[in-house]
Amino acid sequence: MSEPPDVPATVAAQPPMERLTKRQRHGADCLYCAVTLRPGDVVDLGGREAEDGTVWSPRAHPRCVKGARDDERAG
Ligand SMILES: [Zn+2]
């Protein structure tokens, strides 16, 4: 299975901005688990605008994105 996962550009269950580290906001660490991302194991979640107008570009592990989506479906 080398195909990239089918991940939408928007992620429903995003952690609150105030809880994110600077590295998470910059896409250096996973948006969900805060572990440093490595090439080949990254999903670019796309640029987005924060409430204060700041544009940021979160990234995450494919499995973490899938987990967040599964959580939302579950409950
Ligand atoms: Zn992760």
N, CA, C, O and the ligand as a Tripos MOL2 file, in Angstrom:
@<TRIPOS>MOLECULE
protein
  301   299    76     0     0
PROTEIN
NO_CHARGES

@<TRIPOS>ATOM
      1 N           0.8370   -1.2060    0.0000 N.3       1 MET1
      2 CA          0.0000    0.0000    0.0000 C.3       1 MET1
      3 C           0.8710    1.2550    0.0000 C.2       1 MET1
      4 O           1.2160    1.7780    1.0600 O.2       1 MET1
      5 N           1.2180    1.7270   -1.1740 N.am      2 SER2
      6 CA          2.0420    2.9300   -1.2360 C.3       2 SER2
      7 C           1.2400    4.1420   -1.6900 C.2       2 SER2
      8 O           1.7600    5.2560   -1.7530 O.2       2 SER2
      9 N          -0.0280    3.9120   -2.0060 N.am      3 GLU3
     10 CA         -0.8680    5.0410   -2.4120 C.3       3 GLU3
     11 C          -1.1060    5.9770   -1.2380 C.2       3 GLU3
     12 O          -1.2690    5.5210   -0.1070 O.2       3 GLU3
     13 N          -1.1270    7.2750   -1.4900 N.am      4 PRO4
     14 CA         -1.4420    8.1950   -0.3940 C.3       4 PRO4
     15 C          -2.8900    8.0080    0.0360 C.2       4 PRO4
     16 O          -3.7470    7.6850   -0.7870 O.2       4 PRO4
     17 N          -3.1630    8.2060    1.3050 N.am      5 PRO5
     18 CA         -4.5360    8.0330    1.7860 C.3       5 PRO5
     19 C          -5.4510    9.1130    1.2270 C.2       5 PRO5
     20 O          -5.0150   10.2110    0.8790 O.2       5 PRO5
     21 N          -6.7060    8.7760    1.1520 N.am      6 ASP6
     22 CA         -7.6940    9.7410    0.6700 C.3       6 ASP6
     23 C          -8.0790   10.6710    1.8110 C.2       6 ASP6
     24 O          -8.9180   10.3490    2.6520 O.2       6 ASP6
     25 N          -7.4490   11.8130    1.8130 N.am      7 VAL7
     26 CA         -7.6620   12.7510    2.9120 C.3       7 VAL7
     27 C          -8.2050   14.0630    2.3560 C.2       7 VAL7
     28 O          -7.6460   14.6120    1.4060 O.2       7 VAL7
     29 N          -9.2690   14.5590    2.9270 N.am      8 PRO8
     30 CA         -9.8320   15.8200    2.4430 C.3       8 PRO8
     31 C          -8.9560   17.0070    2.8270 C.2       8 PRO8
     32 O          -8.1350   16.9200    3.7400 O.2       8 PRO8
     33 N          -9.1410   18.1030    2.1240 N.am      9 ALA9
     34 CA         -8.3360   19.2970    2.3920 C.3       9 ALA9
     35 C          -8.6980   19.9100    3.7270 C.2       9 ALA9
     36 O          -7.8820   20.5710    4.3690 O.2       9 ALA9
     37 N          -9.9180   19.6840    4.1290 N.am     10 THR10
     38 CA        -10.3340   20.2300    5.4100 C.3      10 THR10
     39 C         -10.4660   19.1080    6.4320 C.2      10 THR10
     40 O         -10.9020   18.0050    6.1050 O.2      10 THR10
     41 N         -10.0950   19.3930    7.6350 N.am     11 VAL11
     42 CA        -10.1680   18.4070    8.7040 C.3      11 VAL11
     43 C         -11.1820   18.8910    9.7310 C.2      11 VAL11
     44 O         -11.1300   20.0270   10.2010 O.2      11 VAL11
     45 N         -12.0910   18.0100   10.0590 N.am     12 ALA12
     46 CA        -13.1950   18.4180   10.9180 C.3      12 ALA12
     47 C         -12.7540   18.6520   12.3560 C.2      12 ALA12
     48 O         -13.0220   19.7000   12.9430 O.2      12 ALA12
     49 N         -12.0730   17.6540   12.9110 N.am     13 ALA13
     50 CA        -11.7590   17.7250   14.3340 C.3      13 ALA13
     51 C         -10.3710   18.3140   14.5530 C.2      13 ALA13
     52 O          -9.4200   17.5870   14.8410 O.2      13 ALA13
     53 N         -10.2600   19.6140   14.4190 N.am     14 GLN14
     54 CA         -8.9820   20.2740   14.6080 C.3      14 GLN14
     55 C          -8.8340   20.7080   16.0640 C.2      14 GLN14
     56 O          -9.7610   21.2730   16.6450 O.2      14 GLN14
     57 N          -7.6590   20.4400   16.6550 N.am     15 PRO15
     58 CA         -7.4380   20.8910   18.0280 C.3      15 PRO15
     59 C          -7.5210   22.4200   18.1060 C.2      15 PRO15
     60 O          -7.2250   23.1060   17.1280 O.2      15 PRO15
     61 N          -7.9180   22.9460   19.2480 N.am     16 PRO16
     62 CA         -8.0000   24.3970   19.3990 C.3      16 PRO16
     63 C          -6.6450   25.0530   19.1670 C.2      16 PRO16
     64 O          -5.6110   24.5490   19.6060 O.2      16 PRO16
     65 N          -6.6680   26.1810   18.4750 N.am     17 MET17
     66 CA         -5.4320   26.8960   18.1410 C.3      17 MET17
     67 C          -4.5720   27.1650   19.3750 C.2      17 MET17
     68 O          -3.3520   27.0100   19.3290 O.2      17 MET17
     69 N          -5.2060   27.5660   20.4750 N.am     18 GLU18
     70 CA         -4.4330   27.9650   21.6480 C.3      18 GLU18
     71 C          -3.6760   26.8050   22.2840 C.2      18 GLU18
     72 O          -2.7790   27.0070   23.1030 O.2      18 GLU18
     73 N          -4.0490   25.5890   21.8950 N.am     19 ARG19
     74 CA         -3.3510   24.4300   22.4440 C.3      19 ARG19
     75 C          -2.1760   24.0000   21.5770 C.2      19 ARG19
     76 O          -1.3840   23.1500   21.9850 O.2      19 ARG19
     77 N          -2.0550   24.5700   20.4000 N.am     20 LEU20
     78 CA         -1.0130   24.1330   19.4830 C.3      20 LEU20
     79 C           0.3120   24.8240   19.7760 C.2      20 LEU20
     80 O           0.3520   25.9950   20.1530 O.2      20 LEU20
     81 N           1.3950   24.0740   19.5950 N.am     21 THR21
     82 CA          2.7130   24.6640   19.7380 C.3      21 THR21
     83 C           3.0640   25.4220   18.4630 C.2      21 THR21
     84 O           2.4100   25.2740   17.4310 O.2      21 THR21
     85 N           4.1090   26.2370   18.5590 N.am     22 LYS22
     86 CA          4.5600   26.9780   17.3830 C.3      22 LYS22
     87 C           4.9510   26.0110   16.2700 C.2      22 LYS22
     88 O           4.6890   26.2730   15.0960 O.2      22 LYS22
     89 N           5.5780   24.8950   16.6370 N.am     23 ARG23
     90 CA          5.9840   23.9080   15.6380 C.3      23 ARG23
     91 C           4.7730   23.2520   14.9700 C.2      23 ARG23
     92 O           4.8100   22.9570   13.7760 O.2      23 ARG23
     93 N           3.7240   23.0260   15.7180 N.am     24 GLN24
     94 CA          2.5140   22.4660   15.1160 C.3      24 GLN24
     95 C           1.8970   23.4610   14.1390 C.2      24 GLN24
     96 O           1.4590   23.0780   13.0540 O.2      24 GLN24
     97 N           1.8600   24.7120   14.5130 N.am     25 ARG25
     98 CA          1.2770   25.7270   13.6250 C.3      25 ARG25
     99 C           2.0780   25.8750   12.3480 C.2      25 ARG25
    100 O           1.5240   26.2140   11.3030 O.2      25 ARG25
    101 N           3.3690   25.6260   12.4190 N.am     26 HIS26
    102 CA          4.2200   25.7750   11.2440 C.3      26 HIS26
    103 C           4.3110   24.5020   10.4150 C.2      26 HIS26
    104 O           4.9780   24.4780    9.3800 O.2      26 HIS26
    105 N           3.6460   23.4490   10.8640 N.am     27 GLY27
    106 CA          3.6640   22.2210   10.0980 C.3      27 GLY27
    107 C           4.9060   21.3800   10.3100 C.2      27 GLY27
    108 O           5.1560   20.4410    9.5540 O.2      27 GLY27
    109 N           5.6910   21.7060   11.3310 N.am     28 ALA28
    110 CA          6.8870   20.9080   11.6210 C.3      28 ALA28
    111 C           6.5280   19.6680   12.4310 C.2      28 ALA28
    112 O           7.1380   18.6110   12.2760 O.2      28 ALA28
    113 N           5.5370   19.8150   13.2880 N.am     29 ASP29
    114 CA          5.0700   18.7030   14.1050 C.3      29 ASP29
    115 C           3.6300   18.3760   13.7320 C.2      29 ASP29
    116 O           2.8990   19.2220   13.2150 O.2      29 ASP29
    117 N           3.2380   17.1430   14.0020 N.am     30 CYS30
    118 CA          1.8850   16.6990   13.6910 C.3      30 CYS30
    119 C           0.8490   17.5520   14.4280 C.2      30 CYS30
    120 O           0.9980   17.8420   15.6150 O.2      30 CYS30
    121 N          -0.1930   17.9450   13.7130 N.am     31 LEU31
    122 CA         -1.2550   18.7650   14.3050 C.3      31 LEU31
    123 C          -1.9240   18.0480   15.4660 C.2      31 LEU31
    124 O          -2.3850   18.6900   16.4100 O.2      31 LEU31
    125 N          -1.9800   16.7300   15.4050 N.am     32 TYR32
    126 CA         -2.7560   15.9770   16.3930 C.3      32 TYR32
    127 C          -1.9180   15.4040   17.5280 C.2      32 TYR32
    128 O          -2.3060   15.5060   18.6920 O.2      32 TYR32
    129 N          -0.7620   14.7970   17.2020 N.am     33 CYS33
    130 CA          0.0010   14.1150   18.2450 C.3      33 CYS33
    131 C           1.2850   14.8620   18.5960 C.2      33 CYS33
    132 O           1.9830   14.4640   19.5280 O.2      33 CYS33
    133 N           1.6170   15.9390   17.8700 N.am     34 ALA34
    134 CA          2.7570   16.8040   18.1800 C.3      34 ALA34
    135 C           4.1040   16.1180   17.9990 C.2      34 ALA34
    136 O           5.1260   16.6210   18.4660 O.2      34 ALA34
    137 N           4.1110   14.9790   17.3280 N.am     35 VAL35
    138 CA          5.3720   14.3070   17.0210 C.3      35 VAL35
    139 C           5.9370   14.9080   15.7410 C.2      35 VAL35
    140 O           5.1860   15.2280   14.8190 O.2      35 VAL35
    141 N           7.2640   15.0630   15.6810 N.am     36 THR36
    142 CA          7.9080   15.6360   14.5130 C.3      36 THR36
    143 C           7.6100   14.8260   13.2560 C.2      36 THR36
    144 O           7.7270   13.6010   13.2580 O.2      36 THR36
    145 N           7.2280   15.5090   12.1910 N.am     37 LEU37
    146 CA          6.8670   14.8510   10.9440 C.3      37 LEU37
    147 C           8.1030   14.5410   10.1090 C.2      37 LEU37
    148 O           9.0970   15.2660   10.1430 O.2      37 LEU37
    149 N           8.0150   13.4500    9.3630 N.am     38 ARG38
    150 CA          9.0980   13.0540    8.4770 C.3      38 ARG38
    151 C           8.5860   12.9480    7.0480 C.2      38 ARG38
    152 O           7.4210   12.6200    6.8260 O.2      38 ARG38
    153 N           9.4680   13.2290    6.0640 N.am     39 PRO39
    154 CA          9.0500   13.1120    4.6630 C.3      39 PRO39
    155 C           8.5090   11.7180    4.3610 C.2      39 PRO39
    156 O           9.0600   10.7150    4.8140 O.2      39 PRO39
    157 N           7.4340   11.6700    3.5990 N.am     40 GLY40
    158 CA          6.8340   10.3910    3.2510 C.3      40 GLY40
    159 C           5.7830    9.9360    4.2410 C.2      40 GLY40
    160 O           5.0820    8.9530    4.0010 O.2      40 GLY40
    161 N           5.6710   10.6410    5.3450 N.am     41 ASP41
    162 CA          4.6810   10.2620    6.3660 C.3      41 ASP41
    163 C           3.9290   11.5050    6.8100 C.2      41 ASP41
    164 O           3.7210   11.7350    8.0010 O.2      41 ASP41
    165 N           3.5250   12.3030    5.8240 N.am     42 VAL42
    166 CA          2.9500   13.6080    6.1000 C.3      42 VAL42
    167 C           1.7290   13.8410    5.2220 C.2      42 VAL42
    168 O           1.7260   13.4910    4.0420 O.2      42 VAL42
    169 N           0.6980   14.4300    5.8010 N.am     43 VAL43
    170 CA         -0.4190   14.9360    5.0170 C.3      43 VAL43
    171 C          -0.4510   16.4520    5.1900 C.2      43 VAL43
    172 O          -0.5430   16.9590    6.3080 O.2      43 VAL43
    173 N          -0.3740   17.1650    4.0720 N.am     44 ASP44
    174 CA         -0.4850   18.6190    4.1280 C.3      44 ASP44
    175 C          -1.9640   18.9710    4.2050 C.2      44 ASP44
    176 O          -2.7380   18.6490    3.3040 O.2      44 ASP44
    177 N          -2.3410   19.6250    5.2750 N.am     45 LEU45
    178 CA         -3.7590   19.9260    5.4930 C.3      45 LEU45
    179 C          -4.1800   21.2260    4.8170 C.2      45 LEU45
    180 O          -5.3450   21.6160    4.8910 O.2      45 LEU45
    181 N          -3.2480   21.8890    4.1660 N.am     46 GLY46
    182 CA         -3.5910   23.0940    3.4180 C.3      46 GLY46
    183 C          -3.5400   24.3400    4.2730 C.2      46 GLY46
    184 O          -3.7240   24.2850    5.4890 O.2      46 GLY46
    185 N          -3.2880   25.4700    3.6200 N.am     47 GLY47
    186 CA         -3.2490   26.7160    4.3550 C.3      47 GLY47
    187 C          -4.6300   27.0990    4.8450 C.2      47 GLY47
    188 O          -5.6330   26.8690    4.1700 O.2      47 GLY47
    189 N          -4.6660   27.6830    6.0200 N.am     48 ARG48
    190 CA         -5.9530   28.1180    6.5480 C.3      48 ARG48
    191 C          -5.7520   29.3940    7.3660 C.2      48 ARG48
    192 O          -4.6350   29.7310    7.7590 O.2      48 ARG48
    193 N          -6.8350   30.0740    7.6060 N.am     49 GLU49
    194 CA         -6.7450   31.3620    8.2810 C.3      49 GLU49
    195 C          -7.2820   31.2390    9.6990 C.2      49 GLU49
    196 O          -8.3870   30.7440    9.9190 O.2      49 GLU49
    197 N          -6.4890   31.6920   10.6470 N.am     50 ALA50
    198 CA         -6.9140   31.6580   12.0440 C.3      50 ALA50
    199 C          -7.8690   32.8220   12.3150 C.2      50 ALA50
    200 O          -8.0590   33.7020   11.4750 O.2      50 ALA50
    201 N          -8.4580   32.8030   13.5010 N.am     51 GLU51
    202 CA         -9.4310   33.8380   13.8430 C.3      51 GLU51
    203 C          -8.8180   35.2320   13.8230 C.2      51 GLU51
    204 O          -9.4980   36.2160   13.5340 O.2      51 GLU51
    205 N          -7.5250   35.3050   14.1330 N.am     52 ASP52
    206 CA         -6.8580   36.6130   14.1480 C.3      52 ASP52
    207 C          -6.3180   37.0060   12.7740 C.2      52 ASP52
    208 O          -5.6390   38.0240   12.6400 O.2      52 ASP52
    209 N          -6.6200   36.1960   11.7510 N.am     53 GLY53
    210 CA         -6.2140   36.5300   10.3980 C.3      53 GLY53
    211 C          -4.8820   35.9350    9.9870 C.2      53 GLY53
    212 O          -4.4690   36.0580    8.8340 O.2      53 GLY53
    213 N          -4.2080   35.2880   10.9310 N.am     54 THR54
    214 CA         -2.9340   34.6660   10.6200 C.3      54 THR54
    215 C          -3.1500   33.4470    9.7290 C.2      54 THR54
    216 O          -4.0030   32.6050   10.0100 O.2      54 THR54
    217 N          -2.3710   33.3610    8.6560 N.am     55 VAL55
    218 CA         -2.4510   32.1810    7.8010 C.3      55 VAL55
    219 C          -1.4210   31.1700    8.2770 C.2      55 VAL55
    220 O          -0.2580   31.5070    8.4990 O.2      55 VAL55
    221 N          -1.8540   29.9500    8.4290 N.am     56 TRP56
    222 CA         -0.9450   28.9050    8.8790 C.3      56 TRP56
    223 C          -1.1700   27.6500    8.0730 C.2      56 TRP56
    224 O          -2.2020   27.5020    7.4170 O.2      56 TRP56
    225 N          -0.2110   26.7440    8.1170 N.am     57 SER57
    226 CA         -0.2440   25.5600    7.2540 C.3      57 SER57
    227 C           0.0290   24.2980    8.0560 C.2      57 SER57
    228 O           1.1520   23.7940    8.0740 O.2      57 SER57
    229 N          -1.0020   23.7930    8.7160 N.am     58 PRO58
    230 CA         -0.8070   22.5950    9.5330 C.3      58 PRO58
    231 C          -0.5670   21.3480    8.6880 C.2      58 PRO58
    232 O          -1.0440   21.2390    7.5580 O.2      58 PRO58
    233 N           0.1740   20.4230    9.2550 N.am     59 ARG59
    234 CA          0.3890   19.1220    8.6290 C.3      59 ARG59
    235 C           0.2410   18.0510    9.7070 C.2      59 ARG59
    236 O           0.2940   18.3460   10.9000 O.2      59 ARG59
    237 N           0.0560   16.8200    9.2790 N.am     60 ALA60
    238 CA         -0.1780   15.7540   10.2430 C.3      60 ALA60
    239 C           0.2030   14.4100    9.6510 C.2      60 ALA60
    240 O           0.4190   14.2830    8.4460 O.2      60 ALA60
    241 N           0.2830   13.4070   10.5210 N.am     61 HIS61
    242 CA          0.4640   12.0420   10.0490 C.3      61 HIS61
    243 C          -0.8320   11.5600    9.3960 C.2      61 HIS61
    244 O          -1.9220   11.8810    9.8680 O.2      61 HIS61
    245 N          -0.7130   10.7920    8.3140 N.am     62 PRO62
    246 CA         -1.9260   10.2290    7.6870 C.3      62 PRO62
    247 C          -2.7910    9.4740    8.6820 C.2      62 PRO62
    248 O          -4.0160    9.5860    8.6540 O.2      62 PRO62
    249 N          -2.1540    8.7000    9.5670 N.am     63 ARG63
    250 CA         -2.9330    7.8970   10.5230 C.3      63 ARG63
    251 C          -3.6430    8.7880   11.5400 C.2      63 ARG63
    252 O          -4.7290    8.4480   12.0090 O.2      63 ARG63
    253 N          -3.0440    9.9110   11.8790 N.am     64 CYS64
    254 CA         -3.6670   10.8090   12.8440 C.3      64 CYS64
    255 C          -4.8830   11.4970   12.2250 C.2      64 CYS64
    256 O          -5.8930   11.7010   12.8970 O.2      64 CYS64
    257 N          -4.7830   11.8520   10.9490 N.am     65 VAL65
    258 CA         -5.9220   12.4540   10.2650 C.3      65 VAL65
    259 C          -7.0630   11.4630   10.1950 C.2      65 VAL65
    260 O          -8.2200   11.8050   10.4410 O.2      65 VAL65
    261 N          -6.7250   10.2290    9.8560 N.am     66 LYS66
    262 CA         -7.7440    9.1910    9.7880 C.3      66 LYS66
    263 C          -8.3770    8.9770   11.1630 C.2      66 LYS66
    264 O          -9.5930    8.8190   11.2720 O.2      66 LYS66
    265 N          -7.5560    8.9720   12.2080 N.am     67 GLY67
    266 CA         -8.0680    8.7900   13.5510 C.3      67 GLY67
    267 C          -9.0190    9.9070   13.9510 C.2      67 GLY67
    268 O         -10.0470    9.6590   14.5810 O.2      67 GLY67
    269 N          -8.6790   11.1290   13.5880 N.am     68 ALA68
    270 CA         -9.5320   12.2620   13.9370 C.3      68 ALA68
    271 C         -10.8790   12.1380   13.2390 C.2      68 ALA68
    272 O         -11.9200   12.4510   13.8170 O.2      68 ALA68
    273 N         -10.8490   11.6770   11.9860 N.am     69 ARG69
    274 CA        -12.1010   11.5270   11.2460 C.3      69 ARG69
    275 C         -12.9310   10.3960   11.8380 C.2      69 ARG69
    276 O         -14.1530   10.5010   11.9410 O.2      69 ARG69
    277 N         -12.2590    9.3130   12.2250 N.am     70 ASP70
    278 CA        -12.9760    8.1890   12.8170 C.3      70 ASP70
    279 C         -13.6210    8.6090   14.1390 C.2      70 ASP70
    280 O         -14.7480    8.2180   14.4430 O.2      70 ASP70
    281 N         -12.8900    9.4140   14.9220 N.am     71 ASP71
    282 CA        -13.4260    9.8740   16.1950 C.3      71 ASP71
    283 C         -14.7030   10.6630   15.9850 C.2      71 ASP71
    284 O         -15.6690   10.5240   16.7360 O.2      71 ASP71
    285 N         -14.6940   11.4960   14.9480 N.am     72 GLU72
    286 CA        -15.8550   12.3340   14.7130 C.3      72 GLU72
    287 C         -17.0630   11.4900   14.3330 C.2      72 GLU72
    288 O         -18.1810   11.7430   14.7810 O.2      72 GLU72
    289 N         -16.8170   10.4730   13.4920 N.am     73 ARG73
    290 CA        -17.9110    9.5900   13.1060 C.3      73 ARG73
    291 C         -18.4730    8.8490   14.3150 C.2      73 ARG73
    292 O         -19.6790    8.6320   14.4280 O.2      73 ARG73
    293 N         -17.5610    8.4640   15.2250 N.am     74 ALA74
    294 CA        -17.9830    7.6680   16.3760 C.3      74 ALA74
    295 C         -18.7810    8.4950   17.3760 C.2      74 ALA74
    296 O         -19.6280    7.9740   18.1020 O.2      74 ALA74
    297 N         -18.5010    9.7650   17.4000 N.am     75 GLY75
    298 CA        -19.2360   10.3680   18.4130 C.3      75 GLY75
    299 C         -19.3310   11.7900   18.6560 C.2      75 GLY75
    300 O         -20.0160   12.2120   19.5880 O.2      75 GLY75
    301 ZN          0.4900   12.4490   14.4300 Zn       76 ZN76
@<TRIPOS>BOND
     1     1     2 1
     2     2     3 1
     3     3     4 2
     4     3     5 am
     5     5     6 1
     6     6     7 1
     7     7     8 2
     8     7     9 am
     9     9    10 1
    10    10    11 1
    11    11    12 2
    12    11    13 am
    13    13    14 1
    14    14    15 1
    15    15    16 2
    16    15    17 am
    17    17    18 1
    18    18    19 1
    19    19    20 2
    20    19    21 am
    21    21    22 1
    22    22    23 1
    23    23    24 2
    24    23    25 am
    25    25    26 1
    26    26    27 1
    27    27    28 2
    28    27    29 am
    29    29    30 1
    30    30    31 1
    31    31    32 2
    32    31    33 am
    33    33    34 1
    34    34    35 1
    35    35    36 2
    36    35    37 am
    37    37    38 1
    38    38    39 1
    39    39    40 2
    40    39    41 am
    41    41    42 1
    42    42    43 1
    43    43    44 2
    44    43    45 am
    45    45    46 1
    46    46    47 1
    47    47    48 2
    48    47    49 am
    49    49    50 1
    50    50    51 1
    51    51    52 2
    52    51    53 am
    53    53    54 1
    54    54    55 1
    55    55    56 2
    56    55    57 am
    57    57    58 1
    58    58    59 1
    59    59    60 2
    60    59    61 am
    61    61    62 1
    62    62    63 1
    63    63    64 2
    64    63    65 am
    65    65    66 1
    66    66    67 1
    67    67    68 2
    68    67    69 am
    69    69    70 1
    70    70    71 1
    71    71    72 2
    72    71    73 am
    73    73    74 1
    74    74    75 1
    75    75    76 2
    76    75    77 am
    77    77    78 1
    78    78    79 1
    79    79    80 2
    80    79    81 am
    81    81    82 1
    82    82    83 1
    83    83    84 2
    84    83    85 am
    85    85    86 1
    86    86    87 1
    87    87    88 2
    88    87    89 am
    89    89    90 1
    90    90    91 1
    91    91    92 2
    92    91    93 am
    93    93    94 1
    94    94    95 1
    95    95    96 2
    96    95    97 am
    97    97    98 1
    98    98    99 1
    99    99   100 2
   100    99   101 am
   101   101   102 1
   102   102   103 1
   103   103   104 2
   104   103   105 am
   105   105   106 1
   106   106   107 1
   107   107   108 2
   108   107   109 am
   109   109   110 1
   110   110   111 1
   111   111   112 2
   112   111   113 am
   113   113   114 1
   114   114   115 1
   115   115   116 2
   116   115   117 am
   117   117   118 1
   118   118   119 1
   119   119   120 2
   120   119   121 am
   121   121   122 1
   122   122   123 1
   123   123   124 2
   124   123   125 am
   125   125   126 1
   126   126   127 1
   127   127   128 2
   128   127   129 am
   129   129   130 1
   130   130   131 1
   131   131   132 2
   132   131   133 am
   133   133   134 1
   134   134   135 1
   135   135   136 2
   136   135   137 am
   137   137   138 1
   138   138   139 1
   139   139   140 2
   140   139   141 am
   141   141   142 1
   142   142   143 1
   143   143   144 2
   144   143   145 am
   145   145   146 1
   146   146   147 1
   147   147   148 2
   148   147   149 am
   149   149   150 1
   150   150   151 1
   151   151   152 2
   152   151   153 am
   153   153   154 1
   154   154   155 1
   155   155   156 2
   156   155   157 am
   157   157   158 1
   158   158   159 1
   159   159   160 2
   160   159   161 am
   161   161   162 1
   162   162   163 1
   163   163   164 2
   164   163   165 am
   165   165   166 1
   166   166   167 1
   167   167   168 2
   168   167   169 am
   169   169   170 1
   170   170   171 1
   171   171   172 2
   172   171   173 am
   173   173   174 1
   174   174   175 1
   175   175   176 2
   176   175   177 am
   177   177   178 1
   178   178   179 1
   179   179   180 2
   180   179   181 am
   181   181   182 1
   182   182   183 1
   183   183   184 2
   184   183   185 am
   185   185   186 1
   186   186   187 1
   187   187   188 2
   188   187   189 am
   189   189   190 1
   190   190   191 1
   191   191   192 2
   192   191   193 am
   193   193   194 1
   194   194   195 1
   195   195   196 2
   196   195   197 am
   197   197   198 1
   198   198   199 1
   199   199   200 2
   200   199   201 am
   201   201   202 1
   202   202   203 1
   203   203   204 2
   204   203   205 am
   205   205   206 1
   206   206   207 1
   207   207   208 2
   208   207   209 am
   209   209   210 1
   210   210   211 1
   211   211   212 2
   212   211   213 am
   213   213   214 1
   214   214   215 1
   215   215   216 2
   216   215   217 am
   217   217   218 1
   218   218   219 1
   219   219   220 2
   220   219   221 am
   221   221   222 1
   222   222   223 1
   223   223   224 2
   224   223   225 am
   225   225   226 1
   226   226   227 1
   227   227   228 2
   228   227   229 am
   229   229   230 1
   230   230   231 1
   231   231   232 2
   232   231   233 am
   233   233   234 1
   234   234   235 1
   235   235   236 2
   236   235   237 am
   237   237   238 1
   238   238   239 1
   239   239   240 2
   240   239   241 am
   241   241   242 1
   242   242   243 1
   243   243   244 2
   244   243   245 am
   245   245   246 1
   246   246   247 1
   247   247   248 2
   248   247   249 am
   249   249   250 1
   250   250   251 1
   251   251   252 2
   252   251   253 am
   253   253   254 1
   254   254   255 1
   255   255   256 2
   256   255   257 am
   257   257   258 1
   258   258   259 1
   259   259   260 2
   260   259   261 am
   261   261   262 1
   262   262   263 1
   263   263   264 2
   264   263   265 am
   265   265   266 1
   266   266   267 1
   267   267   268 2
   268   267   269 am
   269   269   270 1
   270   270   271 1
   271   271   272 2
   272   271   273 am
   273   273   274 1
   274   274   275 1
   275   275   276 2
   276   275   277 am
   277   277   278 1
   278   278   279 1
   279   279   280 2
   280   279   281 am
   281   281   282 1
   282   282   283 1
   283   283   284 2
   284   283   285 am
   285   285   286 1
   286   286   287 1
   287   287   288 2
   288   287   289 am
   289   289   290 1
   290   290   291 1
   291   291   292 2
   292   291   293 am
   293   293   294 1
   294   294   295 1
   295   295   296 2
   296   295   297 am
   297   297   298 1
   298   298   299 1
   299   299   300 2
@<TRIPOS>SUBSTRUCTURE
     1 MET1         2 RESIDUE 1 A MET
     2 SER2         6 RESIDUE 1 A SER
     3 GLU3        10 RESIDUE 1 A GLU
     4 PRO4        14 RESIDUE 1 A PRO
     5 PRO5        18 RESIDUE 1 A PRO
     6 ASP6        22 RESIDUE 1 A ASP
     7 VAL7        26 RESIDUE 1 A VAL
     8 PRO8        30 RESIDUE 1 A PRO
     9 ALA9        34 RESIDUE 1 A ALA
    10 THR10       38 RESIDUE 1 A THR
    11 VAL11       42 RESIDUE 1 A VAL
    12 ALA12       46 RESIDUE 1 A ALA
    13 ALA13       50 RESIDUE 1 A ALA
    14 GLN14       54 RESIDUE 1 A GLN
    15 PRO15       58 RESIDUE 1 A PRO
    16 PRO16       62 RESIDUE 1 A PRO
    17 MET17       66 RESIDUE 1 A MET
    18 GLU18       70 RESIDUE 1 A GLU
    19 ARG19       74 RESIDUE 1 A ARG
    20 LEU20       78 RESIDUE 1 A LEU
    21 THR21       82 RESIDUE 1 A THR
    22 LYS22       86 RESIDUE 1 A LYS
    23 ARG23       90 RESIDUE 1 A ARG
    24 GLN24       94 RESIDUE 1 A GLN
    25 ARG25       98 RESIDUE 1 A ARG
    26 HIS26      102 RESIDUE 1 A HIS
    27 GLY27      106 RESIDUE 1 A GLY
    28 ALA28      110 RESIDUE 1 A ALA
    29 ASP29      114 RESIDUE 1 A ASP
    30 CYS30      118 RESIDUE 1 A CYS
    31 LEU31      122 RESIDUE 1 A LEU
    32 TYR32      126 RESIDUE 1 A TYR
    33 CYS33      130 RESIDUE 1 A CYS
    34 ALA34      134 RESIDUE 1 A ALA
    35 VAL35      138 RESIDUE 1 A VAL
    36 THR36      142 RESIDUE 1 A THR
    37 LEU37      146 RESIDUE 1 A LEU
    38 ARG38      150 RESIDUE 1 A ARG
    39 PRO39      154 RESIDUE 1 A PRO
    40 GLY40      158 RESIDUE 1 A GLY
    41 ASP41      162 RESIDUE 1 A ASP
    42 VAL42      166 RESIDUE 1 A VAL
    43 VAL43      170 RESIDUE 1 A VAL
    44 ASP44      174 RESIDUE 1 A ASP
    45 LEU45      178 RESIDUE 1 A LEU
    46 GLY46      182 RESIDUE 1 A GLY
    47 GLY47      186 RESIDUE 1 A GLY
    48 ARG48      190 RESIDUE 1 A ARG
    49 GLU49      194 RESIDUE 1 A GLU
    50 ALA50      198 RESIDUE 1 A ALA
    51 GLU51      202 RESIDUE 1 A GLU
    52 ASP52      206 RESIDUE 1 A ASP
    53 GLY53      210 RESIDUE 1 A GLY
    54 THR54      214 RESIDUE 1 A THR
    55 VAL55      218 RESIDUE 1 A VAL
    56 TRP56      222 RESIDUE 1 A TRP
    57 SER57      226 RESIDUE 1 A SER
    58 PRO58      230 RESIDUE 1 A PRO
    59 ARG59      234 RESIDUE 1 A ARG
    60 ALA60      238 RESIDUE 1 A ALA
    61 HIS61      242 RESIDUE 1 A HIS
    62 PRO62      246 RESIDUE 1 A PRO
    63 ARG63      250 RESIDUE 1 A ARG
    64 CYS64      254 RESIDUE 1 A CYS
    65 VAL65      258 RESIDUE 1 A VAL
    66 LYS66      262 RESIDUE 1 A LYS
    67 GLY67      266 RESIDUE 1 A GLY
    68 ALA68      270 RESIDUE 1 A ALA
    69 ARG69      274 RESIDUE 1 A ARG
    70 ASP70      278 RESIDUE 1 A ASP
    71 ASP71      282 RESIDUE 1 A ASP
    72 GLU72      286 RESIDUE 1 A GLU
    73 ARG73      290 RESIDUE 1 A ARG
    74 ALA74      294 RESIDUE 1 A ALA
    75 GLY75      298 RESIDUE 1 A GLY
    76 ZN76       301 GROUP 0 **** ****
